[in-house]
Amino acid sequence: MILVMSVFITHQRAVNRYSRYEIFKYTLASYKVLPITEYYFFILLDHDFLHLKEELEAYLNMFGKVHVTWDRYTKQEQWIPFIRGLDKDELVWFTQNDDHVFVDYNLDILQEGIDLLKREPNPHKSLYFSHWPEQLKLSGKGKPTRIQHYIKYHLSLLDSIQIFSVPLLYTVFVHYRWKKDHTRIDSVLNELTARPAEDNPLKQVIYIPLRELCRHFDGYEHVGMKGFELELPSNTFHYDDVSLISKMTAHHESPWTRNNPFSIPLDWVATNLQLHHTSEHKM
């Protein structure tokens, strides 16, 4: 599996609880444990952070086989040569976000998901590794089925926080002709269908773990779930039953939950409880 990250590090946001540079480094540090063979970074630094470029470059070079481009790609013609150069059998940890932190305490569930993706015959396949409560709820719109410790469902979703198959990326970046530039491929979906979260124009299958792999640094407040924000310099995660159940079953609101009466099955909750340690874990 390779990692492809294209991001803009900036304080041009409504709220900044911490330095965006430090949040980015915290996210990168969490990715060091991932089973990545090669790293491709496309990074645009806002003027506030240009003086840290040399420091960041040295930090990135500690990851191993690293390729750094000091720009964030937004045009299809920028992406096409890169995507065409990828191995068609490769899986790609693809993100255009700088703040989705790997929070799981080991790699067992992630590795299981990678193995499931490799065996999945549909070429348009992905593993959605973040926005976990929202994804569990959304799966109800796509005929969810349980496979080991994962849920598989059918829906087109291009949020740029997924492990994608190269054929799916090839379809999105090369075969389909964009109508405009995109800082994130999330919005390409709106060109493909007028009913996102309803249609499946890409004939895509998505896998979701039954244990949280990654978390947005600011938690789930954007969908009305409070109390799951991450902090710097470290975090302690609580795996008591009450915390775990509340995260899986909390009511939340977003465009993805509209017209969706699906309730999280009890056996999914039971599996999540079984998969967790009872002790706390610090990161």
C-alpha positions as CSV (number, residue, x, y, z in Angstrom):
1,M,0.0,0.0,0.0
2,I,1.2,3.5,-0.8
3,L,0.2,6.8,0.8
4,V,-0.8,9.8,-1.3
5,M,-1.4,13.0,0.6
6,S,-2.3,16.4,-1.0
7,V,-2.9,19.2,1.5
8,F,-2.7,22.9,2.1
9,I,-1.4,23.8,5.6
10,T,-3.0,27.1,6.5
11,H,-4.7,29.0,9.4
12,Q,-7.4,30.2,7.0
13,R,-10.1,28.4,9.0
14,A,-13.0,29.5,11.2
15,V,-11.4,28.0,14.3
16,N,-7.8,27.0,15.1
17,R,-7.5,25.4,18.5
18,Y,-3.8,24.6,17.8
19,S,-1.2,25.4,15.1
20,R,-2.2,23.7,11.9
21,Y,1.4,22.8,11.3
22,E,1.5,21.0,14.7
23,I,-1.8,19.2,13.9
24,F,-0.3,18.1,10.6
25,K,2.8,16.8,12.2
26,Y,0.7,15.0,14.8
27,T,-1.3,13.4,12.0
28,L,1.9,12.4,10.2
29,A,3.3,10.9,13.4
30,S,0.3,8.7,13.7
31,Y,0.8,7.4,10.1
32,K,4.3,6.1,10.8
33,V,2.9,2.8,12.0
34,L,0.9,2.2,8.9
35,P,1.9,-0.6,6.5
36,I,3.1,1.9,3.8
37,T,5.8,1.0,1.3
38,E,6.1,4.4,-0.4
39,Y,5.0,7.9,0.5
40,Y,3.9,10.7,-2.0
41,F,3.4,14.1,-0.4
42,F,1.9,17.1,-2.2
43,I,2.1,19.9,0.3
44,L,1.3,23.6,-0.1
45,L,2.4,25.7,2.8
46,D,0.7,29.0,3.5
47,H,3.0,32.0,4.0
48,D,2.7,31.6,7.8
49,F,4.6,28.3,7.5
50,L,7.0,28.8,4.7
51,H,9.9,29.2,7.2
52,L,9.3,25.7,8.4
53,K,9.7,24.0,5.0
54,E,13.2,22.8,5.6
55,E,12.3,21.4,9.0
56,L,9.2,19.6,7.6
57,E,11.2,18.2,4.7
58,A,13.7,16.7,7.1
59,Y,10.8,15.2,9.2
60,L,9.2,13.7,6.1
61,N,12.4,12.1,5.0
62,M,12.4,10.0,8.2
63,F,9.4,8.0,6.8
64,G,11.4,5.9,4.3
65,K,10.8,6.0,0.6
66,V,9.4,9.5,0.2
67,H,8.6,11.8,-2.7
68,V,7.7,15.4,-1.8
69,T,6.1,18.0,-4.2
70,W,5.8,21.4,-2.6
71,D,2.4,22.1,-4.1
72,R,-1.2,20.9,-3.7
73,Y,-2.7,19.6,-6.9
74,T,-6.1,21.0,-7.9
75,K,-6.1,20.5,-11.7
76,Q,-6.9,17.3,-13.4
77,E,-4.0,17.8,-15.8
78,Q,-1.6,17.8,-12.8
79,W,-3.0,14.5,-11.5
80,I,-3.2,12.5,-14.7
81,P,0.5,11.7,-15.2
82,F,0.9,10.7,-11.6
83,I,-2.2,8.5,-11.5
84,R,-1.2,6.8,-14.8
85,G,2.2,5.9,-13.2
86,L,0.6,3.9,-10.4
87,D,0.6,0.1,-10.3
88,K,-3.0,-1.1,-11.2
89,D,-2.8,-3.7,-8.4
90,E,-1.8,-1.2,-5.7
91,L,-3.9,0.1,-2.9
92,V,-3.6,3.8,-2.1
93,W,-4.1,5.4,1.3
94,F,-5.4,8.6,-0.2
95,T,-6.1,11.8,1.7
96,Q,-6.5,15.5,0.9
97,N,-7.0,16.3,4.6
98,D,-4.2,17.1,7.0
99,D,-6.0,16.3,10.3
100,H,-7.4,12.8,10.2
101,V,-5.3,11.0,12.9
102,F,-4.8,7.2,13.1
103,V,-6.1,6.4,16.6
104,D,-6.4,2.6,16.7
105,Y,-4.1,0.9,19.2
106,N,-2.8,-1.8,16.8
107,L,-3.0,-2.7,13.1
108,D,-5.0,-5.9,13.3
109,I,-8.3,-4.4,12.0
110,L,-6.6,-2.3,9.4
111,Q,-4.7,-5.3,8.1
112,E,-7.9,-7.3,7.9
113,G,-9.5,-4.6,5.9
114,I,-6.5,-4.4,3.5
115,D,-6.8,-8.2,3.0
116,L,-10.5,-7.9,2.3
117,L,-9.9,-5.2,-0.3
118,K,-7.3,-7.3,-2.0
119,R,-9.7,-10.2,-2.3
120,E,-12.7,-8.0,-3.4
121,P,-13.4,-8.7,-7.1
122,N,-15.1,-5.3,-7.8
123,P,-12.3,-3.0,-9.2
124,H,-14.1,0.1,-7.8
125,K,-13.5,-0.5,-4.2
126,S,-12.4,1.4,-1.1
127,L,-12.0,1.3,2.7
128,Y,-13.3,4.4,4.4
129,F,-10.9,4.9,7.4
130,S,-12.4,8.0,9.1
131,H,-15.7,9.8,9.9
132,W,-16.5,6.5,11.5
133,P,-19.9,7.1,13.2
134,E,-21.2,8.8,10.0
135,Q,-20.1,5.9,7.9
136,L,-21.8,3.3,10.0
137,K,-25.0,5.2,9.7
138,L,-24.6,5.9,6.0
139,S,-24.0,2.2,5.2
140,G,-27.7,1.6,5.9
141,K,-28.4,3.3,2.5
142,G,-26.2,0.8,0.6
143,K,-27.4,-2.7,1.5
144,P,-24.8,-3.4,4.2
145,T,-23.5,-6.9,4.8
146,R,-21.2,-8.1,7.5
147,I,-17.8,-9.6,6.5
148,Q,-15.6,-10.6,9.4
149,H,-15.0,-7.3,11.4
150,Y,-16.1,-5.1,8.5
151,I,-19.3,-3.8,6.9
152,K,-19.5,-3.8,3.2
153,Y,-22.0,-1.6,1.4
154,H,-22.7,-0.3,-2.1
155,L,-22.6,3.4,-2.8
156,S,-20.4,6.0,-4.6
157,L,-18.4,8.1,-2.2
158,L,-15.3,10.0,-3.1
159,D,-14.4,11.6,0.3
160,S,-10.6,11.9,0.2
161,I,-10.0,9.9,3.4
162,Q,-10.2,6.4,2.0
163,I,-8.0,3.5,0.9
164,F,-8.8,3.4,-2.8
165,S,-8.0,0.8,-5.5
166,V,-6.0,2.3,-8.4
167,P,-8.7,1.4,-11.0
168,L,-11.2,3.6,-9.0
169,L,-8.7,6.4,-8.9
170,Y,-8.0,6.0,-12.6
171,T,-11.7,6.3,-13.4
172,V,-12.0,9.5,-11.3
173,F,-8.8,11.2,-12.3
174,V,-8.2,10.0,-15.9
175,H,-11.3,8.5,-17.6
176,Y,-13.9,11.0,-16.3
177,R,-13.3,14.6,-17.5
178,W,-13.7,17.1,-14.7
179,K,-15.9,20.1,-15.3
180,K,-13.8,22.3,-13.0
181,D,-10.8,22.2,-10.6
182,H,-11.1,20.4,-7.3
183,T,-9.0,20.9,-4.2
184,R,-10.5,17.6,-3.0
185,I,-12.1,14.8,-5.1
186,D,-15.0,14.8,-2.6
187,S,-16.7,17.3,-4.9
188,V,-16.2,15.4,-8.1
189,L,-19.1,13.2,-6.9
190,N,-21.4,16.2,-7.3
191,E,-20.5,16.2,-11.0
192,L,-21.3,12.5,-11.4
193,T,-24.8,12.6,-9.7
194,A,-27.4,15.0,-8.5
195,R,-28.2,12.6,-5.6
196,P,-25.0,12.0,-3.6
197,A,-25.5,9.5,-0.8
198,E,-28.3,8.0,-2.8
199,D,-26.8,6.9,-6.2
200,N,-23.9,4.6,-7.2
201,P,-22.8,5.8,-10.6
202,L,-19.3,4.4,-10.0
203,K,-20.7,0.9,-9.0
204,Q,-18.4,1.2,-5.9
205,V,-18.2,-1.0,-2.9
206,I,-17.1,0.5,0.5
207,Y,-15.7,-1.3,3.5
208,I,-16.1,0.1,7.0
209,P,-14.4,-1.3,10.1
210,L,-16.3,-2.2,13.3
211,R,-13.5,-0.4,15.3
212,E,-12.5,3.2,14.8
213,L,-9.3,3.5,12.8
214,C,-8.9,7.3,12.3
215,R,-10.6,10.4,13.8
216,H,-10.8,14.0,12.6
217,F,-8.7,16.1,15.0
218,D,-11.8,18.2,15.8
219,G,-13.9,15.1,16.4
220,Y,-17.5,14.8,15.3
221,E,-18.8,18.2,16.4
222,H,-19.5,19.0,12.7
223,V,-22.4,16.5,12.9
224,G,-23.5,17.4,16.4
225,M,-21.5,14.8,18.4
226,K,-19.5,16.5,21.2
227,G,-16.7,15.3,23.4
228,F,-14.5,13.4,20.9
229,E,-12.1,16.2,19.9
230,L,-8.4,15.3,20.0
231,E,-5.8,17.4,21.8
232,L,-2.0,18.1,21.7
233,P,0.4,16.9,22.6
234,S,-1.2,13.5,23.3
235,N,-4.5,11.8,24.0
236,T,-5.9,9.1,26.3
237,F,-8.6,7.0,24.8
238,H,-11.4,5.5,27.0
239,Y,-12.7,2.1,25.9
240,D,-15.5,1.6,28.5
241,D,-18.7,0.3,27.2
242,V,-20.6,3.6,27.7
243,S,-18.1,5.6,25.6
244,L,-18.0,3.0,22.9
245,I,-21.7,2.6,22.6
246,S,-22.4,6.3,22.6
247,K,-19.9,6.9,19.7
248,M,-21.5,4.2,17.6
249,T,-25.1,5.1,18.2
250,A,-25.2,8.8,18.9
251,H,-27.8,10.8,17.0
252,H,-26.1,13.1,14.5
253,E,-27.1,15.3,11.6
254,S,-25.4,15.8,8.2
255,P,-26.4,15.7,4.5
256,W,-25.5,12.1,4.6
257,T,-28.0,11.1,7.2
258,R,-31.1,12.6,5.6
259,N,-33.8,10.2,4.7
260,N,-32.0,7.5,6.5
261,P,-33.9,5.7,9.3
262,F,-31.2,3.0,9.6
263,S,-30.3,2.0,13.2
264,I,-26.9,0.4,14.1
265,P,-27.6,-3.3,14.6
266,L,-26.9,-4.6,18.1
267,D,-24.4,-7.3,16.8
268,W,-22.3,-4.5,15.3
269,V,-22.2,-2.8,18.8
270,A,-21.4,-6.1,20.5
271,T,-18.5,-6.8,18.0
272,N,-17.1,-3.3,18.6
273,L,-17.1,-3.9,22.4
274,Q,-15.4,-7.3,21.9
275,L,-12.7,-5.7,19.7
276,H,-11.5,-3.2,22.4
277,H,-9.2,-3.5,25.3
278,T,-10.7,-2.6,28.6
279,S,-7.6,-0.5,29.5
280,E,-6.8,3.1,28.4
281,H,-4.4,3.7,25.5
282,K,-2.2,6.8,25.2
283,M,-1.1,8.3,21.9
